[in-house]
């Protein structure tokens, strides 16, 4: 059985690691900058935030790479469908990650390149 975090502050900051990625809807590369800021500020204070921050950052970097490749593939039309699919999957998994972190669970995205270990 996996450990559940009881500290509400730690859970909230873990959730913010995931939700801060939604800044990408407003700021270019905000999906990476948001989790990076939360991770950098709170990783020393909370182990859960360090874990979830790395997970959120890895996922958002992976999604950014996929979105860039999809944008290039727009030239051959398939990129349009990939952009839509990747955008939706990114939003859905980000919200799921935030909900799980808010419940104190260590969330792992289903597909993720582990840049930060």
Secondary structure by P-SEA (a helix, b strand, c coil): cbbbbccaaaaaaaaaaaaaccccccccaaaaaaaaaaaaacccccaaaaaaaaaaaaaaaaaaaaaaaaaaacccaaaaaaaaaaaaaaaaaaaaaaaaaaacccccccccccccc
